[in-house]
Amino acid sequence: MEDKPKKQSNDHGYYVLGVRIMLDMGFSIAIPAVAAAFAGQYLDEKYDKAPLFLILFLVNAFLISAQIIITKAKRYGQEYENLDK
């Protein structure tokens, strides 16, 4: 008698999705923050208003990153739900 092979759990899709989420969310936070820091620092030095522009730009980067992450989290949530179907 032949034994039927047991169906193995395929977690590869979950791992790939997890890595994609980490990288995507990390870049979604880092890129606006770094750009805001450079731009704010440059304008502070140019107009001698330190740290006014840096703070304004970083707050703006935070708001932009939050909106991007909310949108991407909803999309990745749907993708996660559809992963096992």
Buried (B, 14 or more C-beta within 10 A) or exposed (E): EEEEEEEEEEEEEEEEBEEEBEEBBEEBBEBBBEEBBEBBBEBBEEEEEEEEBBEBBBEBBBEBBEEBBEEBEEEBEEEBEEEEE
